[in-house]
Amino acid sequence: MNLTELTYFNEVANTSHFTRASEKLNVSQPALSRTIKHLEKELKVPLFVKKGRNVTLSRYGEALFKHSQLILNEIESITTEINDLKEITNNTVSILVNSASSQMRRLLVDFQKANKNVNLSVTQLDKTEYKDKKNEFDLIIHSDTHFNSATNQKDLLEEHLMLSIPKNHKLAKKSSVDLKDIANENLISLSENKDLREINDYYCELAGFKPKFCFENNSPYVIKEYIKTGLGFAIIPSISWKEVKSNDKIKLVNIHNPNCKRYIILEWKKVGYMSKVTTLLKNYIIKNFRKYL
């Protein structure tokens, strides 16, 4: 077994597809297939199982994948740490921002003003995409209904969710509502596979109903502006979306059941060396995030 075989295997495991893996690796598909077959012959087990046009990991493949990720991350870490020691650091930090985009935009601008030699590569991806590509990023900002206190995570903010109600609706007279009271109402929301949308879906399911939507969009800015029109209900974060304020079209009301809240989380790679510049940005985010709320 060698590093080339592990690299090829890892890419097929990440893409679940030989053709896409060969394109990303810039090798022919027959060459890739031969390498995987050689690895399977060496280990004397099947590593993949065909599933239509795709492949999935066998139980043997899952075991190898767990170790191959650690090995390849360590190889990458060696180069990064040696270059840091030689002060030939790559000054680029790749960061995935899937939540708190308006706050992070201002934070990153200020960080770069103070650290003009740092290059930032900022990306936004749907949740299904970033699950497959999360190891490609140095830092990730995302949100969830729970925080698990993992060693490679830091909770930046815990905030309750509120309900935006059209002012002419009878529920607007209440100081708090049960989420199930809007089971038959139209909701305004981010599109599927966005962090906040999945959180909204989770709490609606907890309240015992499947939400129906009258307006969906990928952009938080567009959603915020549409909420202000009062043309539908919306479940929104109380702090990071504070620009969506009560006006003559809407009223913001607390949700007393279920206890709806989300965590904004900073995450980094679980294993491997973190470069000096990535550490600098990580510490800056942890120290200063709340200033941008």
C-alpha positions in Angstrom: 0.0 0.0 0.0 1.4 3.4 -0.9 0.3 7.1 -0.8 -0.9 7.2 -4.4 -3.2 4.3 -3.7 -4.5 5.9 -0.6 -5.0 9.2 -2.4 -7.0 7.6 -5.2 -9.0 5.5 -2.8 -9.8 8.6 -0.7 -11.1 10.6 -3.7 -13.4 7.8 -4.9 -14.7 7.5 -1.3 -15.4 11.2 -1.2 -17.1 11.5 -4.6 -18.7 8.0 -4.6 -18.0 7.9 -8.3 -15.0 6.7 -10.3 -15.4 9.1 -13.2 -15.7 12.2 -11.0 -12.7 11.0 -8.9 -10.6 10.5 -12.0 -11.4 14.0 -13.2 -10.5 15.5 -9.9 -7.3 13.5 -9.8 -6.5 14.2 -13.4 -5.9 10.5 -14.2 -7.7 8.2 -16.6 -10.6 6.1 -15.2 -9.0 2.8 -16.3 -5.8 3.8 -14.4 -7.8 4.7 -11.3 -9.8 1.4 -11.5 -6.6 -0.6 -11.8 -5.1 1.1 -8.7 -8.3 0.4 -6.6 -8.3 -3.2 -7.8 -4.7 -3.6 -6.9 -5.4 -2.2 -3.5 -8.3 -4.6 -3.0 -6.2 -7.5 -4.2 -3.5 -6.5 -1.7 -5.9 -6.3 1.2 -7.9 -9.3 0.0 -11.3 -7.5 0.5 -13.7 -5.4 -1.6 -13.5 -1.7 -0.7 -16.5 -0.5 -2.7 -20.0 -1.7 -3.5 -21.8 -0.6 -6.7 -25.0 1.3 -6.2 -26.4 2.3 -9.6 -23.8 4.6 -11.3 -22.2 5.4 -8.0 -20.3 3.3 -5.5 -20.4 3.2 -1.7 -17.9 2.1 0.8 -18.0 -1.5 2.0 -17.5 -2.2 5.7 -13.8 -2.8 4.9 -13.7 0.4 2.9 -15.2 2.4 5.8 -12.4 1.1 8.0 -9.7 2.0 5.5 -11.3 5.4 4.8 -11.1 6.3 8.5 -7.4 5.7 8.6 -6.6 7.1 5.1 -8.1 10.5 6.1 -5.8 10.6 9.1 -2.8 9.6 7.1 -3.3 12.1 4.3 -4.1 14.9 6.7 -0.9 14.2 8.6 1.1 14.2 5.3 -0.3 17.7 4.5 0.4 18.8 8.0 4.1 17.9 7.7 4.5 20.3 4.8 2.6 23.1 6.5 4.5 22.8 9.8 7.9 22.6 8.1 7.1 25.7 6.0 6.0 27.5 9.1 9.3 26.7 10.8 11.1 27.9 7.6 8.9 31.0 7.6 7.7 30.2 4.1 4.1 30.1 5.2 1.3 30.0 2.8 -0.6 33.1 3.9 -4.0 31.9 2.5 -6.7 30.8 4.8 -9.7 29.0 3.3 -12.9 29.6 5.3 -16.4 28.3 4.7 -19.1 30.7 5.9 -22.5 29.0 6.0 -24.0 31.0 8.8 -23.8 34.6 10.2 -22.7 35.8 6.8 -23.3 39.5 7.4 -21.4 39.5 10.7 -18.5 37.4 9.2 -18.2 39.7 6.2 -17.6 42.7 8.4 -15.3 40.7 10.7 -13.2 39.4 7.9 -12.8 42.9 6.4 -11.5 44.2 9.7 -9.2 41.2 10.1 -7.7 41.7 6.7 -7.2 45.4 7.3 -5.1 44.5 10.3 -3.3 41.7 8.5 -2.7 42.9 5.0 -0.3 40.0 4.2 -3.1 37.4 4.7 -5.2 36.1 1.8 -8.7 34.9 2.5 -10.5 32.4 0.4 -14.2 32.6 1.5 -16.8 30.2 0.3 -20.5 29.4 0.8 -21.9 25.9 0.1 -25.1 24.0 0.6 -25.0 21.7 3.6 -24.9 18.6 1.4 -21.9 19.9 -0.5 -19.9 21.0 2.5 -20.3 17.6 4.2 -18.3 16.1 1.3 -15.8 19.0 1.1 -15.4 20.1 4.7 -11.8 18.8 4.9 -10.8 21.2 2.1 -11.3 24.2 4.4 -9.2 25.5 7.3 -12.1 27.0 9.1 -15.9 26.6 8.9 -18.7 28.8 10.3 -22.0 26.9 10.5 -25.0 26.6 12.8 -26.9 23.8 14.4 -29.6 23.0 17.0 -27.0 21.5 19.4 -23.4 22.1 20.3 -21.4 18.9 21.2 -18.3 20.5 22.7 -16.0 18.7 20.3 -12.3 19.5 20.7 -12.2 21.1 17.2 -15.2 23.3 17.7 -16.1 26.5 19.5 -19.6 27.9 20.0 -19.6 31.5 19.1 -23.2 32.3 19.9 -26.3 30.7 21.4 -29.5 32.5 20.3 -33.2 31.8 20.5 -35.4 31.8 17.4 -38.4 34.1 17.1 -41.5 34.1 14.9 -42.1 36.9 12.5 -45.9 37.3 12.1 -47.9 39.5 9.7 -49.3 42.3 11.9 -52.8 41.8 10.7 -52.8 38.1 11.9 -54.6 37.2 15.2 -51.3 35.6 16.5 -49.6 39.0 16.4 -51.6 40.0 19.5 -49.8 37.4 21.6 -46.5 37.8 23.4 -45.4 34.2 22.7 -46.7 31.4 20.6 -46.6 27.6 20.4 -45.0 26.7 17.1 -47.7 24.3 16.2 -50.1 27.3 16.0 -48.6 28.1 12.5 -48.9 24.5 11.1 -51.3 25.7 8.4 -49.6 29.0 7.7 -47.2 29.8 4.8 -43.6 30.3 5.7 -40.8 32.3 4.2 -37.4 30.5 4.4 -34.0 29.9 3.1 -33.8 27.2 0.5 -33.2 23.5 1.3 -29.7 22.4 2.4 -29.1 25.8 4.1 -28.2 25.6 7.8 -31.0 27.8 9.1 -33.6 26.0 6.9 -32.6 22.6 8.3 -32.9 24.1 11.8 -36.4 25.5 11.0 -37.5 22.1 9.6 -36.1 20.3 12.7 -38.2 22.5 15.1 -41.4 22.3 12.9 -41.0 18.5 13.0 -40.5 18.6 16.7 -43.8 20.6 16.9 -45.5 17.9 14.9 -46.0 19.3 11.5 -44.3 19.7 8.1 -43.9 23.3 7.1 -45.3 24.7 3.8 -43.4 27.5 2.1 -44.7 30.5 0.1 -41.2 31.9 -0.6 -37.7 30.4 -0.6 -34.4 31.8 -1.7 -30.7 31.0 -1.3 -29.8 34.5 -0.1 -30.3 35.6 3.6 -30.4 39.2 2.4 -33.3 38.5 0.0 -35.2 36.5 2.7 -34.8 39.3 5.3 -36.1 41.8 2.9 -39.1 39.6 1.9 -39.9 39.0 5.6 -40.3 42.7 6.1 -43.1 42.8 3.6 -45.3 40.8 6.0 -46.4 38.4 3.3 -45.8 35.3 5.4 -44.5 33.9 8.6 -40.8 33.3 9.3 -38.7 31.6 12.0 -35.7 33.8 12.5 -32.6 34.1 14.8 -33.2 36.8 17.5 -29.7 38.2 17.6 -27.8 37.7 14.3 -30.9 38.7 12.3 -31.8 41.6 14.4 -32.1 43.9 11.3 -35.5 42.2 10.7 -37.3 44.4 13.3 -40.9 44.9 14.0 -42.4 47.5 11.7 -45.9 48.4 10.3 -46.0 45.0 8.5 -44.7 42.5 11.0 -44.4 41.7 14.7 -41.6 39.5 16.2 -43.0 37.1 18.8 -41.2 34.6 21.2 -41.8 30.9 20.7 -42.5 29.1 24.0 -42.9 25.6 22.7 -40.6 24.0 21.6 -37.6 25.8 23.0 -36.2 26.9 19.6 -32.6 28.0 19.5 -29.5 27.6 17.4 -25.7 27.7 18.0 -23.3 29.4 15.6 -20.2 27.3 15.6 -16.6 27.7 14.5 -15.0 24.5 13.4 -11.5 23.5 12.3 -9.8 20.3 11.2 -9.9 17.6 13.8 -6.4 16.3 13.2 -3.2 17.7 11.8 -1.2 20.9 12.2 -2.8 24.3 12.0 -0.8 27.0 10.3 0.2 30.2 12.1 -2.1 32.3 9.9 -5.1 30.0 10.4 -4.5 30.1 14.1 -4.4 33.9 14.0 -7.7 34.1 12.2 -9.3 31.4 14.4 -8.3 33.3 17.6 -9.5 36.6 16.1 -13.0 35.1 15.4 -13.3 33.6 18.8 -12.3 36.9 20.5 -14.2 39.3 18.3 -17.3 37.6 16.8 -19.8 39.0 19.3 -18.7 42.6 18.5 -20.2 42.3 15.1 -23.7 41.3 16.3 
